[in-house]
Amino acid sequence: MGASQTHRYLGCNCPHNVAAIFFSDAHPHPMCGRYTGTIDPAELAALIPLDACTFDFQPRYNIAPTQIAPVIARQGGRSILKGMRWGLIPSWADDEKIGHKLINARVETAEQKPVFRAAWNSRRCLIPADGFYEWQRREGGKQPWHFHLKDRSQFCFAGLWETWVRPPSAQGDFFENELSDPTPLETFTILTTAPNNVMARFHDRMPLMFSKNAAPQWLDMESPAIPSEIGADEIGFAPANPCVNSPAFDKAECLVAPAND
């Protein structure tokens, strides 16, 4: 794909700089590129009323971009817990690969960015989690750390979501049935913010995290205020197993550091 290409943006064909769209609000070293979800998100129903749940929960120890994860979103006036793919694909995108670069969005600027503006205005979501990973450079390689609440309880990342449908093939009707998939694909991104005192030692960004009590406010599109974030004094961290480097490894051993650490 070239640096400049025509996209189906806001219902019309307009030239856009693809590189700028990809990288203007994406991190060169993504914050929150892996996280854990070992607690059934349906338990949040005690605080976030759910009208429907279509997600089949399995404990996850290494959720990675492009994978399906549980998300709580408002659709048709209902709160639904369902699976979505991590990596937001704007509705106007020609290619789903853009989602690989849009796993995170800066909360300070997402409202102004073309890739996130529509979702910010009408499609907020919550991503249930109980921890996330960040890597620290050290002699001999990078050490992964697992960040979590000190009481090991569940919380929610703030997110945005979109629905994308693969556009018809540009090669004509002969190939259209084979190359086009009309099934809508729902995707999400995790919002990031400036780091607190705990995270500043590891990265210049951190995911926007809400407690279970504060999280429902994020879904209220009538409320412009961002709910209170989880405080630094509530966050703990511990060394994790380097096996989390592989997105294919998704076992409890991810949280067990090697004996020599």
C-alpha positions in Angstrom: 0.0 0.0 0.0 1.3 3.4 -0.8 1.8 6.3 1.6 -1.2 8.0 0.1 -4.3 6.2 -1.0 -8.0 6.8 -1.5 -10.3 5.6 1.3 -14.0 5.3 1.8 -14.1 7.9 4.5 -17.4 9.2 5.9 -19.2 7.9 2.9 -17.1 9.4 0.1 -13.9 8.7 -1.7 -11.3 11.0 -0.3 -7.4 11.0 -0.5 -5.8 10.4 2.9 -2.3 9.9 4.0 -2.3 6.3 5.1 0.9 6.6 7.2 -0.5 9.6 9.1 -3.8 7.7 9.8 -1.8 4.7 11.0 0.7 6.4 13.2 -0.7 9.8 14.3 -2.4 8.3 17.4 -0.8 4.9 17.6 2.2 4.3 19.8 5.6 3.3 18.3 6.0 1.0 21.3 2.4 0.1 22.2 1.3 0.4 25.8 -1.0 -2.4 26.8 -0.1 -4.8 24.0 -1.0 -7.9 26.1 -3.3 -8.3 29.1 -5.0 -11.0 31.2 -8.7 -11.9 31.7 -8.8 -14.8 34.2 -12.0 -13.7 36.0 -15.4 -14.2 34.3 -16.5 -10.8 33.1 -20.2 -11.8 33.7 -19.4 -11.1 37.4 -19.5 -7.4 36.5 -23.3 -7.7 36.0 -23.7 -6.9 39.8 -22.4 -3.4 39.0 -23.0 -3.0 35.3 -26.5 -4.3 34.4 -26.2 -6.5 31.3 -29.1 -7.1 29.0 -27.4 -9.9 27.1 -24.2 -12.0 27.2 -23.1 -13.8 24.0 -19.5 -14.5 25.1 -18.3 -17.9 26.1 -15.8 -17.2 28.9 -12.5 -19.1 29.2 -9.6 -17.8 31.4 -7.1 -16.0 29.4 -3.5 -15.3 30.5 -2.0 -13.6 27.4 -4.6 -11.8 25.3 -2.9 -10.3 22.2 -3.9 -8.0 19.4 -6.1 -9.5 16.6 -7.6 -12.0 19.1 -11.2 -12.1 20.2 -11.8 -10.8 23.8 -14.8 -9.9 25.9 -16.2 -6.3 25.6 -19.1 -4.6 27.2 -20.8 -2.2 24.8 -24.1 -0.4 24.3 -26.1 -1.5 21.2 -29.6 -0.6 20.5 -30.1 0.8 24.0 -28.9 -2.5 25.5 -25.7 -3.3 27.4 -24.2 -6.4 25.9 -21.2 -8.5 26.8 -19.8 -10.0 23.6 -16.6 -10.9 21.9 -14.8 -8.4 19.7 -11.4 -8.4 17.9 -8.7 -6.3 19.4 -7.4 -3.7 17.0 -9.9 -1.1 15.8 -10.8 -1.0 12.1 -12.7 2.2 11.2 -15.9 1.6 9.2 -14.5 3.4 6.2 -11.3 1.4 6.0 -10.5 -0.6 2.8 -8.2 -3.1 4.6 -8.5 -4.7 8.0 -4.7 -4.5 8.4 -5.1 -1.0 9.7 -6.4 -2.6 12.9 -2.9 -4.0 13.7 -1.7 -0.5 14.3 -4.8 0.7 16.2 -4.8 -1.4 19.4 -4.4 1.7 21.5 -5.6 5.3 21.3 -4.5 8.3 23.3 -7.4 9.6 25.4 -6.1 13.2 25.1 -6.5 13.3 21.3 -8.8 10.4 20.3 -11.8 12.7 19.9 -10.0 14.8 17.2 -8.4 11.9 15.2 -10.4 10.7 12.1 -9.8 7.1 12.9 -11.3 7.4 16.4 -13.7 10.4 16.2 -16.9 8.6 15.3 -16.3 5.9 17.9 -15.5 8.4 20.6 -18.8 10.2 19.9 -21.1 7.2 19.9 -19.3 3.9 20.6 -17.6 3.7 23.9 -16.9 0.3 25.5 -15.4 -1.4 28.6 -12.8 -4.1 28.3 -12.9 -6.4 31.4 -9.4 -7.4 32.7 -7.5 -8.3 35.8 -4.0 -7.3 34.7 -1.7 -6.3 31.8 1.9 -6.8 30.8 4.7 -4.3 30.2 8.3 -5.0 29.3 11.4 -3.5 30.9 14.8 -3.5 29.2 17.5 -5.2 31.3 20.8 -6.9 30.6 20.2 -10.1 28.6 16.9 -9.0 27.2 13.5 -7.7 28.2 11.7 -8.6 31.4 7.9 -8.8 31.3 6.0 -7.5 34.3 2.4 -8.1 35.2 0.5 -5.2 36.6 -2.7 -5.8 38.6 -4.8 -4.5 41.4 -3.3 -5.3 44.8 -6.4 -7.2 45.8 -6.3 -9.1 42.4 -9.8 -8.0 41.6 -11.3 -7.3 38.2 -11.3 -3.9 36.6 -12.1 -2.4 33.1 -10.0 -0.6 30.5 -11.7 2.3 28.7 -12.2 1.5 25.0 -13.8 2.5 21.7 -15.4 0.1 19.2 -16.4 0.0 15.6 -18.2 -2.3 13.1 -16.4 -2.9 9.8 -17.6 -4.7 6.7 -15.1 -5.9 4.1 -15.7 -3.7 1.0 -16.6 -5.4 -2.4 -13.7 -6.7 -4.4 -12.2 -4.2 -6.8 -11.6 -7.0 -9.2 -15.2 -7.2 -10.3 -18.2 -9.4 -9.9 -16.5 -12.6 -11.1 -14.3 -12.7 -7.9 -16.7 -10.8 -5.5 -18.3 -13.9 -3.9 -14.9 -15.4 -3.3 -13.0 -12.4 -2.0 -15.7 -10.4 -0.2 -17.1 -11.3 3.3 -20.3 -9.4 4.2 -20.1 -10.5 7.8 -19.6 -7.4 10.0 -16.5 -7.5 12.1 -16.6 -5.7 15.5 -13.3 -4.4 16.8 -12.0 -2.4 19.7 -9.1 -0.3 20.9 -7.9 0.4 24.4 -7.5 4.0 25.5 -4.2 5.1 27.1 -3.3 8.0 29.3 -0.2 9.6 31.0 1.5 7.1 33.5 1.1 7.3 37.2 4.0 7.0 39.6 4.0 3.2 39.3 3.9 3.0 35.6 6.3 5.9 34.9 9.3 3.6 35.7 8.3 1.3 32.8 6.6 3.3 30.1 5.5 6.8 29.1 1.9 5.7 28.8 -0.5 3.4 30.6 -4.0 2.0 29.9 -7.0 4.1 31.2 -8.3 1.9 34.0 -11.6 2.2 35.9 -12.7 0.4 39.0 -15.8 -1.7 38.7 -17.8 1.0 40.5 -16.6 3.8 38.2 -16.8 1.9 34.9 -20.5 2.2 34.2 -20.1 6.0 33.8 -17.9 5.5 30.8 -20.8 3.9 28.9 -23.0 6.9 29.5 -22.8 8.9 26.3 -24.7 11.7 27.9 -21.9 12.2 30.4 -18.9 14.1 28.9 -16.8 13.5 32.0 -14.2 10.7 32.2 -14.7 8.6 35.3 -12.0 8.6 38.0 -9.0 6.4 37.2 -7.7 3.7 39.4 -5.0 5.2 41.7 -1.4 4.3 41.7 -1.6 3.2 45.3 -4.0 0.4 44.2 -1.7 -1.1 41.6 0.8 -3.8 42.2 3.2 -5.6 39.9 5.3 -8.7 39.7 7.7 -10.3 37.3 6.1 -12.5 34.7 7.4 -15.4 32.6 9.1 -14.5 29.3 6.8 -17.1 27.7 4.3 -14.2 27.3 6.5 -13.0 24.5 4.7 -15.5 22.3 1.0 -14.6 21.7 0.4 -18.3 21.1 1.3 -19.1 24.8 -1.8 -18.6 26.9 -1.4 -20.6 30.1 -1.3 -19.9 33.8 2.5 -20.2 33.7 2.5 -16.7 32.1 2.2 -15.3 35.6 4.9 -17.5 37.2 8.3 -15.9 36.9 11.3 -18.1 36.4 12.9 -19.3 39.6 16.1 -17.2 39.0 14.1 -13.8 38.9 
